[in-house]
Amino acid sequence: MEKKRKELHILAFDADDTLWDNEIFFREVEEKFGAMLENYLPVHSAHRALLKTEIDNIAIYGYGIKAFMLSMVETAIQISDYTLPSKVIDDIIILGKEMLDKPVTLLPDAEEVLRELSGKYKLVVATKGDLLDQERKLKKSGLMPYFHHIEIMTEKAESDYQKLIKHLDIPAGQFLMVGNSLKSDIRPVLNIGGHGIHIPYHTTWVYEAIDTGICHENFHQVGRLSDLLNLL
């Protein structure tokens, strides 16, 4: 990593589950959703139905809490065969609003790591999701002053990273992405010639899972954010 470290100019960070907790709130609400619909379908079956609806709706709604809320409403209506009481729909909307009002809980050492690295590199946020919600979390996090640029993306495909790198006016070899998702944060960046550091989070959305590991000269995995300081 020593030689490659000298080439790096931009360090980009995913936000959700890389800098702060996020996925745990979705899983908590998913459990409540399943309990709401137990009269219609077993909990595990309701979870499977919701996941299918979420994936089917990504192209329409994108990612984030509001997309999740709409998918819950749609799934609940279908599971109940259109007999769902309006009170349950209202309860689902309330769950979504409560998610949007959650505090932002930084992961251990997040601010200390950014403070240290910001003296050596230009730091960027590269995250996907709902624009308003991601902006809200960034403001609540108190981390915005550490970042040279913030990119909130609708998707994280290779073309999206190429667009970001072009905007930053650097070659791909000077770009490093740090994130918890091999599928969205790491693999696309490696495929276009960049670098990736994976920091696993204890809870991962099934849609973000990949079947195989990654073996690449520009890839590293660490256990926590603070490990970046030794690696970089």
C-alpha positions, 0 to 999 in steps of 0.5 A, a space after each residue: 500500500 505504501 507505493 499506492 498511497 503516494 498516488 492517492 489524492 482523493 479519499 471518498 467515503 460512503 456515509 450510511 453504515 460507514 460513518 454512521 449507523 443506518 441499516 439497523 433502523 431499517 431492520 427494526 422497522 421491518 420487524 415492526 412491519 412483519 408484526 403488523 401483518 401477522 394476521 395476513 402472513 407469517 413474519 418471514 413471508 412478509 419480510 420476503 414480500 417486502 424485499 421483493 417490492 423494494 427491489 422492484 421499486 428501486 428503478 422508480 423510487 431509488 433508495 432511502 427511507 421514503 422509498 422504503 415507506 412506499 414499498 411497505 405500504 404497497 406490500 401491506 396492501 397486496 398482502 391483505 388483498 386490498 382489505 388493509 385498514 387505513 389505520 395500518 397505512 397510517 402506522 406505516 407512515 408514522 414509522 417512516 417519519 420516525 426513521 426520518 427523525 432519528 438522531 445521527 449516531 457516528 461510528 467509533 472514531 469517525 470524526 477523529 479519523 476524518 480530522 486526521 486524514 483531512 490534513 493529508 488528502 482531499 476528502 469526499 462524501 460519495 453516498 446514494 439515497 434520498 437527497 433531502 434525507 442524506 443532506 439532513 444526516 450530513 448536517 446532523 453529523 457535524 462532519 461536513 467541514 471535513 469534506 471538499 465535495 459531497 456527492 449524493 448519487 441515485 446509483 453507484 454504478 461504474 458510470 456514476 463513479 466515472 462522472 464523479 472522478 471527471 468532476 474532481 478532475 483526477 485520474 481514477 488511480 488517484 481515487 480511493 473509495 471507503 465503504 461498507 458495501 462491496 457491491 456499491 462502494 468497492 467493486 465499481 471503483 476497482 473496475 474503473 481503475 480506482 482503489 477501494 477499502 472495505 469496512 464491513 458493517 454488522 448488518 447489511 441489506 440483502 440487496 447489497 450482498 455479493 456472492 464472491 469475495 474480491 481479490 484485487 491489487 487495489 483492494 484492502 479490507 479493515 475492521 474499523 475506521 481507525 484502521 485507516 490511519 495505519 493503512 494510509 
